[in-house]
Amino acid sequence: MELVPYHLFLIALSAVALGFCFFFVFNRDKVGKDTANLPPGSFGWPIIGEVFEFLSSGRDGKPESFVRDRMEKYHRQVFKTSLLFEPMAVFCGPAGNKFLFSNENKLVVTWWPTSVQKLFPSSILTSTGDQGKQSRRLLTAFLKPEALQRYVGTMDEVVEGHMKSEWEGKGEVKAFHLIKASTFALACYLFASIEDPDQVLKLFKEFNILLKGIMQLPLNFPGTRFYRSKKAADVIRRELQLIIGQRRVALLEKKVSPTQDLLSYLLVTADESGRFMTEKEIMDNILLLLFAGHDTSTCTITLLLKYLADMPNIYDEVLREQMEIAMEKEPSQLLDWEDIKKMKYSWNVANEVLRLSPPVQGTFRSAIADITYEGFSIPKDWKIHWSVSSTHKNPNYFPEPEKFDPSRFEGEGPMPYTFVPFGGGPRMCPGNEFARLEILVFLHNVVKRFRWEAVSPNEKIQFDPMPMPIEGLPIRLQPHHS
């Protein structure tokens, strides 16, 4: 929580504590009457559980330590804890991933903390049941490779313009901030054809406020991160509402194509039952994808540049691959789908970044029935967390797990359910292919122009909740001379 007047802080703290006490009393049945067969573990402190240990591991730059330490102390496959004021089971390893991914809507459903539910109430992230499935199918159809192929050239054009205006001619830049601005502008253009620089900048400022409140306590009063985040979300929705109104008119007058962007697609496309998304659903899903379509990719691209600065031998291989593609193009010719397919080594490098520093550390489920797993009982209504770190940095699946080694992804690649940066099963991130295109197009444009070195080679990476260098990754650019 941010600083607020002291008397307001005390009032709020008292109210929150009282609310949590009531919550604990009325939800204690979730723990179950018979606790003898629960997974081993600790609920931590009364009411607050182990949330501080969970969050501090990310701030220390080692988010995997929370899960790894408890796997070693309690059980390698599953343990209990208390996070976000909920009794919770943490499933570990490929068997846990497979169990959760294959039992979506059978034994578990997706669950997110209250702050996320309030910020994205009608989006595919928080919706469940038949309506959630239908909305997800609509978005997935737009984001599948066959549909995205037509946008590769547009991505290349936008990123190339960003390189010319923000990178070329600069001796030193803070890469994280420039990448974030570029990926956001690209998401605005591809999802809603928003290209006016002033409008993009206004939305960008509000999004930066929104992001800071996503994984916070849902304390909706002035001075808190969540309050400011919710206000920012309302500002963005009002902008989107105006854009939607204008787009409806343009579609009726046939001034724009129904396939122009995601917004037009959602306005004219019905689901399998003939139902169209409501305006609120469209706003929430555009809001979600503007967030997901730039923030996760920003983290991955930033860390990709950091790793390449540290390992010139890997940079040289990426450069060789990207220059072979560039040399086959005319000077003004844009990238296409066939070029993306040739970037195999570059994508292996990006996957190794996603293995070591995934932008999302895992997600949550809620048990919709009593579950028996590994001989332990998980009561109905318990929350379940799966963590990428239980496999990504496990030496049983990735020998020398801290070593950066893109060859892990050659041939058949990692074992099933061990490499899961985008999740899996019915709730797998629908934007995984969009992320791949975004990362590779940016990488192509930066590598063919520059080498670079880190100004602060030992810069710390903090997870809050996504990985980001605390200084913004300042780098010195060295333009290629030919």
FENQUIRA-V414221 format. One record per residue. N is the residue number from 0. RES is the residue in one letter. OMEGA is omega in degrees with one decimal (none if undefined). NEAR is the number of other C-alpha atoms within 12 Angstrom. Layout:
{{N RES OMEGA NEAR} {N RES OMEGA NEAR}}
This chain:
{{0 M 178.5 23} {1 E 179.4 20} {2 L 175.8 13} {3 V 175.3 17} {4 P -169.1 15} {5 Y -178.2 12} {6 H 176.6 11} {7 L 178.9 17} {8 F -179.1 21} {9 L 178.8 14} {10 I -179.0 15} {11 A -179.4 24} {12 L 178.8 20} {13 S 180.0 14} {14 A -179.8 16} {15 V -179.9 22} {16 A 178.6 20} {17 L 178.3 15} {18 G 179.7 18} {19 F 178.4 23} {20 C 177.0 18} {21 F 179.6 15} {22 F -178.2 19} {23 F -178.4 23} {24 V -174.4 16} {25 F 179.4 13} {26 N -177.0 19} {27 R 178.2 23} {28 D 177.9 18} {29 K 179.4 30} {30 V 177.5 32} {31 G 179.6 19} {32 K -179.4 12} {33 D -176.8 14} {34 T -175.2 19} {35 A -174.1 14} {36 N 174.6 21} {37 L 175.7 34} {38 P 177.0 35} {39 P -179.7 28} {40 G -179.3 31} {41 S 174.6 25} {42 F 178.2 28} {43 G -177.7 22} {44 W 174.8 16} {45 P 176.6 21} {46 I -173.5 28} {47 I 176.8 25} {48 G -178.1 25} {49 E -174.7 28} {50 V -179.7 28} {51 F 177.0 20} {52 E 179.9 27} {53 F -177.8 33} {54 L -177.6 28} {55 S 177.7 20} {56 S 177.0 26} {57 G 179.4 30} {58 R 177.0 25} {59 D 178.7 24} {60 G -179.8 26} {61 K -176.3 31} {62 P -179.0 36} {63 E -174.5 37} {64 S -179.4 27} {65 F -178.8 32} {66 V -175.9 43} {67 R -178.8 32} {68 D -177.6 21} {69 R 172.5 30} {70 M -179.7 31} {71 E -175.8 19} {72 K -170.9 18} {73 Y -175.6 21} {74 H -176.7 27} {75 R -174.1 27} {76 Q -177.1 33} {77 V 173.8 40} {78 F 180.0 40} {79 K 176.0 41} {80 T 173.2 40} {81 S -179.5 33} {82 L 175.4 33} {83 L 176.6 36} {84 F 179.3 35} {85 E 168.4 38} {86 P -169.5 42} {87 M 171.3 40} {88 A 177.9 47} {89 V 179.4 46} {90 F -173.5 42} {91 C 173.4 40} {92 G -178.4 37} {93 P 179.1 33} {94 A 177.3 23} {95 G 177.4 32} {96 N -179.3 41} {97 K -179.0 24} {98 F -176.7 28} {99 L -178.0 41} {100 F -176.0 34} {101 S -179.1 22} {102 N 176.2 24} {103 E -178.3 28} {104 N 173.9 25} {105 K 178.0 20} {106 L -178.5 27} {107 V 171.2 32} {108 V -179.8 35} {109 T 178.8 39} {110 W 176.2 34} {111 W 177.1 32} {112 P -176.5 30} {113 T -178.7 23} {114 S 179.8 28} {115 V -179.6 34} {116 Q -178.5 27} {117 K -179.0 31} {118 L -179.6 40} {119 F -168.1 36} {120 P -175.0 28} {121 S -176.5 28} {122 S 177.9 36} {123 I 179.8 42} {124 L -173.5 40} {125 T -177.2 34} {126 S 179.1 28} {127 T 177.4 28} {128 G -175.4 18} {129 D -179.6 16} {130 Q 177.9 24} {131 G 179.3 28} {132 K -178.3 26} {133 Q 178.8 27} {134 S -179.9 36} {135 R 179.2 35} {136 R 179.3 27} {137 L -177.9 35} {138 L -179.9 38} {139 T 179.5 32} {140 A 179.1 25} {141 F -172.8 33} {142 L -179.9 31} {143 K -174.5 24} {144 P -177.6 23} {145 E -179.1 15} {146 A -175.4 22} {147 L -176.3 33} {148 Q -175.8 26} {149 R -175.9 25} {150 Y -177.6 35} {151 V 179.5 35} {152 G 178.2 25} {153 T 177.0 28} {154 M -178.2 41} {155 D -178.8 36} {156 E -179.9 27} {157 V -178.2 31} {158 V 178.6 38} {159 E 176.9 30} {160 G 178.3 21} {161 H 179.4 25} {162 M -177.7 32} {163 K -174.9 17} {164 S -171.5 14} {165 E -174.7 23} {166 W -176.0 31} {167 E -179.8 23} {168 G 179.7 17} {169 K 177.7 21} {170 G -178.0 20} {171 E 179.2 24} {172 V 169.4 26} {173 K -168.4 30} {174 A -175.2 40} {175 F -175.4 33} {176 H 178.5 29} {177 L 178.7 30} {178 I -179.5 40} {179 K 178.8 38} {180 A -179.2 33} {181 S -178.1 43} {182 T 177.7 44} {183 F 178.3 44} {184 A 178.5 40} {185 L 178.6 47} {186 A 178.1 43} {187 C -176.6 40} {188 Y -175.2 31} {189 L -176.5 38} {190 F -176.0 42} {191 A 179.8 40} {192 S 175.6 31} {193 I -177.6 32} {194 E 176.0 22} {195 D -174.8 15} {196 P -179.5 18} {197 D 179.1 12} {198 Q 177.9 22} {199 V -179.4 28} {200 L 178.4 21} {201 K 178.8 23} {202 L -179.5 33} {203 F 178.7 34} {204 K -179.8 23} {205 E 179.5 30} {206 F 178.6 38} {207 N 174.7 29} {208 I -179.6 26} {209 L -174.2 37} {210 L -176.0 36} {211 K -177.6 32} {212 G -172.4 36} {213 I -178.5 35} {214 M 179.4 29} {215 Q 172.1 32} {216 L -176.0 31} {217 P -179.7 27} {218 L -170.5 29} {219 N 172.7 23} {220 F -173.1 25} {221 P 178.2 21} {222 G -178.8 22} {223 T 176.9 29} {224 R -177.0 29} {225 F 179.4 31} {226 Y 179.9 29} {227 R 178.8 30} {228 S -179.3 36} {229 K 176.7 36} {230 K 179.2 28} {231 A 178.2 29} {232 A 178.7 38} {233 D 178.2 26} {234 V -179.6 24} {235 I 179.4 35} {236 R 179.4 31} {237 R 176.1 21} {238 E -179.4 24} {239 L 179.7 33} {240 Q 177.3 25} {241 L 179.7 18} {242 I 179.2 28} {243 I 178.6 32} {244 G 178.7 20} {245 Q -178.3 21} {246 R 177.5 30} {247 R -179.9 24} {248 V -178.8 16} {249 A 177.9 18} {250 L 178.9 23} {251 L -178.8 16} {252 E 178.8 12} {253 K 177.6 14} {254 K 177.5 14} {255 V -179.8 21} {256 S 175.5 20} {257 P 179.2 23} {258 T -176.4 25} {259 Q -177.7 29} {260 D -178.6 32} {261 L -178.4 38} {262 L 178.7 44} {263 S 179.6 34} {264 Y -178.8 34} {265 L -179.1 39} {266 L -174.3 37} {267 V -173.5 28} {268 T 177.0 26} {269 A 176.6 20} {270 D -174.8 25} {271 E 179.9 16} {272 S 179.6 15} {273 G -177.6 13} {274 R 174.5 17} {275 F 174.4 21} {276 M 173.7 34} {277 T 178.9 22} {278 E 179.0 25} {279 K 178.6 23} {280 E 179.4 34} {281 I 179.2 39} {282 M -177.8 38} {283 D -179.0 36} {284 N 173.4 38} {285 I 177.7 44} {286 L 179.5 44} {287 L -176.0 38} {288 L 172.7 40} {289 L 176.0 46} {290 F -175.2 39} {291 A -175.4 36} {292 G 177.7 39} {293 H -171.9 43} {294 D -180.0 40} {295 T 178.4 42} {296 S 177.1 49} {297 T -179.6 42} {298 C -177.6 43} {299 T 179.8 44} {300 I 179.6 50} {301 T -179.2 46} {302 L 174.3 43} {303 L 177.1 46} {304 L 178.7 44} {305 K 179.1 39} {306 Y -179.9 36} {307 L 175.7 35} {308 A -178.2 32} {309 D -172.8 24} {310 M -177.1 24} {311 P 179.3 18} {312 N 178.1 17} {313 I 175.3 28} {314 Y -177.6 33} {315 D 179.0 23} {316 E 176.5 23} {317 V 179.2 37} {318 L 180.0 30} {319 R -178.8 22} {320 E -176.4 29} {321 Q 179.5 34} {322 M 174.3 28} {323 E 177.7 18} {324 I -177.8 31} {325 A -177.3 27} {326 M 178.6 18} {327 E -177.1 18} {328 K 168.7 16} {329 E -175.5 10} {330 P -177.1 10} {331 S -176.2 13} {332 Q -177.4 18} {333 L 176.4 29} {334 L 173.5 38} {335 D -175.1 27} {336 W 179.8 26} {337 E 177.2 18} {338 D 179.6 29} {339 I -178.9 36} {340 K 179.7 22} {341 K -174.3 25} {342 M -173.9 32} {343 K 179.9 26} {344 Y 179.4 30} {345 S 179.9 42} {346 W 173.9 37} {347 N 177.3 30} {348 V 178.4 40} {349 A 177.8 45} {350 N 178.0 38} {351 E 172.6 38} {352 V 179.3 38} {353 L 177.0 43} {354 R -175.2 41} {355 L -176.2 40} {356 S -179.6 45} {357 P -179.0 40} {358 P 176.7 42} {359 V -174.3 34} {360 Q -178.5 39} {361 G 178.2 38} {362 T -171.7 37} {363 F 172.8 36} {364 R 173.4 39} {365 S -180.0 37} {366 A 178.8 32} {367 I 175.2 24} {368 A 172.7 22} {369 D -175.4 22} {370 I 170.5 28} {371 T -178.0 19} {372 Y -178.8 26} {373 E 178.8 22} {374 G -179.4 16} {375 F -179.3 24} {376 S 173.6 28} {377 I -175.8 39} {378 P 173.7 33} {379 K -179.5 25} {380 D 171.4 28} {381 W 174.1 39} {382 K -178.4 39} {383 I 178.4 45} {384 H 170.9 43} {385 W -172.1 43} {386 S 178.6 45} {387 V -174.8 41} {388 S -179.9 44} {389 S 175.1 45} {390 T -173.4 40} {391 H -178.4 43} {392 K 178.0 36} {393 N -177.2 31} {394 P 176.3 17} {395 N -177.8 16} {396 Y 179.4 23} {397 F -179.8 28} {398 P -174.4 17} {399 E -168.5 15} {400 P -179.2 23} {401 E -179.9 19} {402 K 178.4 20} {403 F -172.8 29} {404 D -179.0 27} {405 P -178.1 34} {406 S 177.0 23} {407 R -173.2 29} {408 F 175.8 26} {409 E 178.6 17} {410 G -178.8 12} {411 E 176.6 9} {412 G -175.9 19} {413 P 175.4 26} {414 M 176.7 20} {415 P 175.6 20} {416 Y 176.2 31} {417 T 178.6 34} {418 F -168.8 36} {419 V -179.4 41} {420 P 179.3 38} {421 F -176.9 35} {422 G -179.6 35} {423 G 179.2 29} {424 G -177.2 21} {425 P -178.8 29} {426 R 177.2 35} {427 M -178.3 27} {428 C -178.0 32} {429 P -178.2 31} {430 G -176.9 35} {431 N 179.6 30} {432 E 174.8 29} {433 F 178.9 41} {434 A 179.7 40} {435 R 178.9 42} {436 L -177.2 42} {437 E -178.9 47} {438 I -175.7 46} {439 L 178.3 41} {440 V 178.6 45} {441 F -179.2 43} {442 L 179.1 43} {443 H -175.0 39} {444 N -178.1 35} {445 V -176.9 40} {446 V -177.9 39} {447 K 178.8 31} {448 R -167.9 27} {449 F 149.3 32} {450 R 178.0 30} {451 W 174.7 35} {452 E -178.3 29} {453 A 176.0 31} {454 V 178.8 22} {455 S -174.4 20} {456 P -178.4 22} {457 N -179.5 17} {458 E -176.9 21} {459 K 173.8 21} {460 I -179.3 33} {461 Q 179.2 27} {462 F -175.5 28} {463 D -10.3 29} {464 P -178.9 33} {465 M -178.3 35} {466 P 176.1 38} {467 M 176.9 38} {468 P -170.7 37} {469 I 178.3 26} {470 E 179.9 22} {471 G -179.1 30} {472 L 172.5 39} {473 P -179.5 31} {474 I 173.9 33} {475 R -177.0 26} {476 L 177.1 27} {477 Q -176.1 23} {478 P 171.6 21} {479 H -176.8 16} {480 H 178.1 8} {481 S none 8}}
